């Protein structure tokens, strides 16, 4: 199946879907305070931090185009590999921690069909903390050439909202954008039994680019 992202212009950056509730009020406040700053000292005092915050929001919600790399399983998230853990059922969990500086749009690790998207309520402890296992999350299952692939988006201490882009039954191509986690968070992907891991703990990953499995 061809990659849907490869035809996009390189270097182009757009804003992530689901950013509006945070971004629009921030940008509007910055624009209004800048417009009034010449006539009001109070507005001028607000303009500097408001503009800085708006710029930070624009940076956080960036959604750059990617040239999708070849490989059976590619990283669903930008971040750092936090842990690689064998699971009781033979699968291997690769956990990727996403800091507020990372792109927070997640991508499909393989081509296939979304068989389920389940939201599970929970806590909001920092995503690098062991207790984050009980955080709010969205659990994805994909029917792929490797069988069922499970991927979990986990909310962090600041991220209080996960925005799935695709419903159950959607056919996806490898590297398609599938959802957004606002602010610091984590993404786990479970590799099937017999699939070797190509990344290491501490390694930086790029969604749609870094290969997760090894031939």
C-alpha positions in Angstrom: 0.0 0.0 0.0 1.5 3.4 -1.0 2.3 5.9 1.7 -0.2 8.8 1.8 2.3 11.3 3.3 5.1 11.1 0.8 3.6 13.5 -1.8 3.5 16.4 0.7 6.0 19.2 0.3 9.0 18.8 2.4 9.5 21.4 5.1 5.9 22.3 5.2 4.4 22.6 8.7 0.7 22.8 9.6 -1.1 23.0 12.9 -2.5 19.8 14.5 -6.2 19.0 14.4 -7.6 19.4 17.9 -5.4 22.4 18.7 -8.1 25.0 18.5 -9.5 25.0 22.1 -6.0 25.9 23.4 -4.6 27.8 20.5 -7.3 30.2 19.4 -7.9 32.0 22.8 -4.1 32.3 23.3 -3.5 33.8 19.9 -6.6 36.1 20.2 -5.4 37.4 23.6 -1.9 38.1 22.1 -3.4 39.9 19.1 -5.7 42.0 21.1 -3.1 43.1 23.6 -0.7 43.9 20.9 -3.3 46.0 19.1 -4.1 48.0 22.3 -0.5 48.2 23.6 0.1 51.7 22.1 -2.8 53.2 24.0 -2.7 51.2 27.2 0.2 50.4 29.5 -1.8 47.4 30.9 -2.2 46.0 27.4 1.4 46.6 26.7 2.4 44.7 29.9 0.1 41.8 28.9 1.3 41.7 25.2 4.8 40.4 25.9 3.9 37.2 27.9 0.7 36.7 25.8 2.7 36.8 22.6 5.4 34.5 24.0 2.7 32.0 25.1 1.0 32.1 21.7 4.4 31.4 20.0 4.9 28.5 22.4 1.4 27.1 21.6 2.1 27.4 17.8 5.4 25.5 18.3 3.8 22.9 20.5 0.9 22.2 18.1 3.1 22.0 15.0 2.4 19.1 12.7 5.2 18.8 10.1 4.9 16.8 7.0 7.0 13.6 7.0 8.6 11.4 4.3 7.5 8.1 5.6 10.4 5.7 6.0 10.4 2.0 4.8 10.0 -0.8 7.3 7.4 -3.2 8.7 6.8 -1.2 11.9 7.6 2.5 12.3 7.5 4.7 15.4 4.0 6.1 16.1 5.5 9.0 18.1 8.3 11.6 18.4 10.1 11.1 21.7 12.5 9.0 23.6 12.3 5.2 24.2 11.5 5.0 27.9 11.3 1.2 28.2 11.3 -2.1 26.3 9.5 -4.8 28.2 8.6 -8.4 27.3 5.0 -9.1 28.0 3.5 -12.4 29.4 1.7 -13.2 26.1 5.0 -13.1 24.1 4.6 -9.5 22.8 7.1 -6.8 23.5 6.0 -3.3 24.7 8.0 -0.3 23.5 7.1 2.8 25.5 8.0 6.2 24.0 8.0 9.3 26.2 6.9 12.5 24.6 8.1 15.8 26.3 6.3 19.1 25.7 9.0 19.9 23.1 8.1 17.0 20.8 5.5 16.9 18.0 2.4 15.4 19.6 0.6 14.1 16.5 0.8 10.3 16.5 1.0 8.2 13.4 -0.1 4.7 12.3 2.8 2.3 12.8 1.6 -0.1 10.1 -1.0 -0.1 7.3 -4.2 -1.9 8.2 -7.7 -1.4 9.6 -8.6 0.2 12.9 -10.5 -2.5 14.6 -11.1 -0.6 17.9 -10.6 2.7 19.6 -11.3 2.6 23.3 -11.1 5.6 25.7 -10.3 4.5 29.3 -10.6 7.1 32.1 -7.8 7.4 34.6 -5.3 9.6 36.4 -2.9 12.3 35.2 0.5 11.6 36.9 3.7 12.4 34.8 4.0 10.0 31.9 7.5 9.0 32.9 6.2 7.8 36.3 5.5 4.1 36.9 2.0 5.1 38.2 1.2 6.4 34.7 0.1 2.8 33.9 -3.2 3.9 35.3 -3.5 7.3 33.5 -6.2 8.2 31.1 -5.6 6.6 27.8 -6.9 5.6 24.4 -6.3 2.0 23.3 -6.0 1.3 19.6 -6.1 -2.0 17.8 -5.1 -2.4 14.1 -5.6 -5.4 11.9 -2.3 -5.6 9.9 -0.1 -8.0 7.9 1.5 -8.9 11.3 -1.8 -9.6 12.9 -3.3 -7.5 15.7 -1.2 -4.5 16.7 -2.0 -2.7 19.9 -1.1 1.0 20.5 -1.9 3.1 23.5 -1.9 6.9 23.8 -1.4 7.8 27.5 -2.1 11.2 28.9 0.5 12.9 31.2 0.4 15.3 34.1 -0.5 18.3 31.9 -2.2 16.5 29.0 -5.9 16.2 29.9 -7.2 15.4 26.5 -6.4 12.8 23.8 -7.9 13.5 20.4 -8.4 10.4 18.1 -8.7 11.3 14.5 -10.1 8.0 13.2 -13.0 5.8 14.2 -13.2 2.1 14.3 -13.4 0.6 10.8 -11.1 3.1 9.1 -8.4 1.8 6.8 -5.1 3.5 7.4 -1.8 3.6 5.5 1.5 3.4 7.4 2.4 6.9 8.7 -1.2 8.3 8.5 -1.9 10.8 11.3 -4.3 9.0 13.8 -4.5 11.3 16.8 -3.1 14.0 19.1 -2.1 14.1 22.8 -2.0 17.6 24.2 1.2 18.3 26.1 3.6 15.8 27.8 2.6 12.2 27.4 3.5 8.6 26.3 2.7 6.2 23.5 3.1 2.4 23.9 3.2 0.0 21.0 3.1 -3.8 21.4 5.2 -5.8 18.9 3.9 -9.4 18.2 5.7 -12.4 19.4 8.7 -13.2 17.1 9.2 -9.6 16.0 12.6 -8.2 17.2 13.0 -4.7 18.5 15.4 -2.4 16.6 15.4 0.5 19.0 17.1 0.9 22.4 16.2 2.5 25.7 17.2 6.2 25.5 17.0 6.4 21.7 15.2 9.3 20.1 12.4 8.4 17.8 10.6 10.3 15.0 7.0 9.4 14.1 6.8 7.9 10.7 10.5 7.8 10.3 12.2 5.6 13.0 11.9 1.9 12.4 10.8 0.0 15.5 11.3 -3.6 14.4 14.2 -5.5 13.0 14.3 -8.0 10.0 
